[in-house]
Every structure is written in structure tokens, then in C-alpha cells.
């Protein structure tokens, strides 16, 4: 627990899926934090703003002055940006600003199998930023989660209207992770020095094919849901149709090519190592979110 009531932890991406869960996690532990948001309208969605240790600061990854303001007095920061063509540039700017501000520790949301030589754009830029943080002299914790279970919500429209979701993965298995577990690991890493210098590979407790996910989803919602395996080209068009930006859609197609080779099937114990608790399974996730997949 912190010794001071003033926030020494900065949460970026605070209004996103993981960021919201992280703010709730810290608030539940009584740990003060500062949430960086792009607008106060976005901040209204943060339930944890009722926690007396919460500060909110306006910040933009593309505005160095706003980053410097957000980082004043901060000792530890959680780094998360949108996966866009600007992600590497934005995260570089943040790391450099954090180093200048005297931040001591960065907890970075990275990705499973991050590698500067990867053919997958997401894995390349995450690895570049990991290396930059190491070179900065700040201590770090890198979180490398596998595919998010909550990513299935991206197909919510087609699941509701067509009882189908899509991917270019065949029968390859993948050990998906619940974003609530990612947030819990981040919360622990921001709270205790024992996590410094650690890289956590984060997965769920089982490895499933997308057909097996469809079967579990069918049971949870009480109707037949099908997984449809499609070509990479068709996957990109589907992702664009449900609202993904083109750069991100192309990156997800690259991700799926990686998954199809069975390179994301391994089950790891990172959640247990970091939090002491077992990772949530897909059954737990789908039971909690089942209502969102019904009209």
C-alpha cells in the first residue's frame, strides 16, 4: 500500500477495457492513482472516480506538453495506447517524457511473442518499445497477453444477427486471456516492487479452437452459434465491416496468420505467478458476458 494519499501512479488508456478494470482494481485496494484521459466526457465512464484517491488529468499521446503535465510527480506508469499506425510513435513519446519526468517504473501492456523481427506489425512495435524502456534506465514490467477473450465482442453484431463469428485460423488452438486478469496483473505490478524486471506471458487456463469457443458460447446464450473459418482477405473485409480501422484490421489478419501456425496455443502461468490467483477460463468469461451476445 502507498504511504501517501497523493497519486504516484499514472494510468494511460484509463477509459478502455483494460484501463477501466485496472482503475477498479486499484480503487478496490485503496491505492491512489491518476487517470489520463483525452476528454472529461470519456472520464464519466470511470466508475472508480468515486474513489477519493483518484485524480483525472487530460492527456494526449500526440501532445508532448500534455504528457509532461500528466507525468508530474508520477513514480510508476501503466502504458497502453490504441493499436494504430501511430502506436509506436506515441509510446516512444511517452517513454521519453516519462524518463525526463523522473518516472521510476513502467508497466507496459505488450503482446504475446513480441519480437522486433516478427512478421506481425503489433509484435514488432511492442518489442521496439520494450527495448526502448530497457534502454531508458527505468525499471519495467512487461505484460505479454495472448488474444483477449473480450475481443469476441468485436463480432457482437454478427453473433446477434447471424449467429456467427469469423476468423482465418482453421483448427488451431489459442490460449485466450480475460482482460480482467490482465488488469489484475497490472495492478499488482504497479503496487509491489517484486514485479520489477519481470516479463509475464499471460494466457487463460486452457487452449481452445474457435469451434470449441462457438460450442461454449452456444451453451451460454441458449442458441446455436457457429464459427466460420474464412480466408485472410475475407477476414479483413469482415473486420472493416464491423468497424475496425484498416491498419488495425490488417494487423489482426497478421495476428491470425500467427495463430494459425499454432504459435499461440501454449498455456502459461503468468496470471498465477503475478497475482496468486488462477486465470479465468473461457466458461467464466462467456457466462459473465452472455447477455451482450443476445439481442
PEWO-V821197 format. One record per helix or strand. SS is the DSSP state (H for helix, E for strand). FROM is the first residue (numbers start at 1). TO is the last residue. Records with the same first field share a line. If there is no record, write none. Layout:
SS->FROM-TO, FROM-TO
This chain:
E->9-11, 33-37, 54-58, 76-79, 105-109, 139-145, 148-148, 164-167, 174-174, 177-177, 198-202, 208-208, 226-229
H->17-28, 40-43, 47-50, 64-70, 87-101, 121-136, 149-162, 179-191, 193-195, 210-221, 232-241, 246-260, 270-275, 282-293
